[in-house]
Amino acid sequence: MFFKDRIDAGSRLALKLEQYLAILPEKDRLSEFLVVGLPRGGVPVALEVARKFCCPLEIIVSKKLPFPNQPEYAIGAVSSGGIFVLSPDIPQSRSWREYIEQQKRQLLVTTQRREDEFYVLAGRYRSSFVDKVVIVVDDGVATGMTAMAAVEAAKQRGALRVIMAAPVMSRESFSQLRTVCDDVVALSVPAVFNAVGQHYLEFTQTTNEEVVKALAESNKFHNCPSLVRADCGQKSS
């Protein structure tokens, strides 16, 4: 399955989520909802989901802890709020422990600082996660480490139910994420998965400015009265 861009992917994911949410227990369907995007690439996708359901868009900054000299391969992740997850397959040698601790300390500072900056620049306050159904959205999930850290952060903030959603996921991450959140929703879980960008016709890097703009735009999505909501405005251009 291919997506034109992140806006297209977000619109299609929103339709899939609409079908999923319709079969939730009534107590969950009547709960307040939040959509959480993972900066930066997950935010344009999440914005379209938030637009569809006319509910708040929030962010959780989650950064991968990379394999040495392989920056794209995550062996763990840190998210704002001090959440840290690590692959169980990592060696336990002293050099590895030192490397992981060094990376962890750096990421704990940068994730929280970056998240705070996004909210300040957007002129936004964070919404409470307490007793809400939270949909965590990314533009795709490869190893699942950053998604897992974000899911744990949402649970730490008091979410009633956490759903991980993305247009495309690897089979391994799909299975792994189902063990840490209430459910997982994906449009495509291909047998062969190499990179998220291979499933998009346009996969340009999302900028910090786009994240700030999305947070600011979503202000008008707040406080809609029902879960089965009409679309909030037109799609982003």
N, C-alpha and C positions, 0 to 999 in steps of 0.2 A: 504494500500500500504506500502511495506517495501523496505528499501534501504540497500544495502550491507554496505556502509559507506558513508562518506561525499563526497568522490570523485565520487562515483557512483551517488549520489544524485545530485551533481553539473552538471555532464554530462547529466543526464536526464532532469534537469531543463533547461539547455542550449538549448536543442532541443525544449522544450516547448516554450521558449522565442523566438527562431528563428521563430516559427510559428506565435507567437503574433506580433513580430516586422514587419513581412512581410505585415501585414494589416494596419500598421500605416499610417497616411497621409504622402504624399511624403516629405513635408517640415521637418517632424520629422525623417523620414528614412534617409534623407540626412544630418541631424545634426550630430555633433560629439557625441560619446557615452562615458560614464564612467560606470564602475561596481564598486560598493562599498560593501565591506564585513564588517560585524559586528564582531569584535573580541570578543571571539576568535573563537568559533565554526563556525561562518558564513564565515570565511575567506577561508578555503579549498573548500567550496561550490562555493563561489564567484570566486575563482581562475579558476575553470573549466569553468565558464560562460565567464570570461574575455578571457580565452584561445580560446574559441569557436568563439568569435567575434573579437578577436585580438584587444582589446581596453584596456585602462589603468585600472589597479586595484588600488583602493584607499580604505581607511578604515575610518570609523567613530566610535569612541569608545562611546558606549551607555551603561550605567549601570542602573540596576533596583533599584528603591527605594523600599525596602522590607517591607512587613507587619511586625510589631513587632514580633520577635521570630519565624517568618516563612520566612527564607531567600530566599526561592525559589518562593514565591508568590509576584509578583510585584504590587504595588499600584500606581506607578509612575516611572519615569525614567529621567535621566539627560544624555545629550550627549555633546560631545566637542563643543565648541563655545557658551556654556552657555544656551543651550536649556533645558527647564524643562517642563515635562508634568505630569499631575496628574489625577488619576481617579476621576470622579465627585461624586462618592459614598462615599468618605472619610468623616468621621464626622468632624464637625467644632469646636470641643471643643478646649480649650486652650492647653491641653496636646497633642492633635494630632497636632496642629499647631506648637508647639515647637519641637515635634519629626520630623516633615517634614522639618522644617527649618534647624535643625541640620544635618539631612541626606543630604539635598540639598547642604549645604555649603561644606560638605566633598566630595561629589560626583563631584561637579563643579571643584574642584581642581584635583582630581584623574583622571577624564576622560581626561582632556586636557593634563595632564602630561604624562599619559600612551600613548596617541596618538602620542605626540611629540617624545617619546622614541622609538616607533616602527619605525617611519620614519628615525630618526637619525641612529638607528642600521642597517636599511636596506640600508642606503646611498641614500635615496630617497628624492626628493622634492615633495610636494603635487601638484596635477594637479588642475587647475582652474575648477570650476563647472559651470561657467557663460555660459549661453546659450547652455548648453549641456543636452542631454537626460541621466538621471542618473537612473541606476538600482540598488536599494538597496537590498542586498541579506543576508539572515540569514539561518541557518540550520533548522530552524523551528520556528513557532510563536505560543506562548501559550496565554498569556494575551494581547500581542501586545504593551505593554508600551515601551520597548526598541526600537522596530521597529518604533513606532510613533515618538519618540524623534529623531531617525536617519533621518526619512523622513523630519521632520521639519528642521533639521540641513542642509540637502541637499537643501531645498528650500531657507533657509537663505543665503546659499552660492551662490545663483543665478542660480540654475538649471532651464532649460527651461521646462522640464517635469520630473516628478519623478514617477518611477514604483517600487513598493515593490514586491519582489519575494522570495519564499521559497519553499522547497520541500513539506512541510506539514504545515498547519495552522488550528487552531480551527475556527469553524464557526463564533464565536463572534469576533475574531480578524480580520478575513477576511472582515466581514461587516464593522467593525469600521475603518479599514485602508482605505477602499474605500472612506471614507468621508474626508480624509486628503491628499491623493495623487491622481495622475492622473489615475492610474490603479493598480490592484493587480493580480499577477500571482502565482498560486500554483498548484502543481501536485496532491495534496490530501487535501481535506477539510472534514475530517471524521465527522460523526454524533456524535461519542463519542471520546473525546480528553482528555487524562489524562496527558501525558508528551511527549515532543519531542522525547526523547530517545527511547520510545517504538516503534517508527517507523523505527528504525535502527537496523540491526543485529550487527553492531559494532559501538559503540558510546563512544569511549575513549575521554578523555579530550584533546582538542587542546592546545598545549603549546605556550608560547610566542615566542619560537624559530621558530616554524612552521609559525607563523604570519609574522615574520621578513623575513623568507625564501621566503614566497609567495610574499611579497611586492618586494623583490629583483628580484625574477624570472620574475615578470610581467614587468620589465623594457623593455624586448624584445618585448612586445606586443604593444608598443606605436607607434603612428604615422602611422598606417595602413591607406591606402588611401580611402577605401570604407566601407560602413556599412555592406553590405552582404559580409562578410569576410571568408576566409578560416581559418581552425583551426591553431593556432599558436603553432606548435611543438607538442610533445607527452604529454600525460597526466602525472600528477604527480604519482610517485610510492609510 
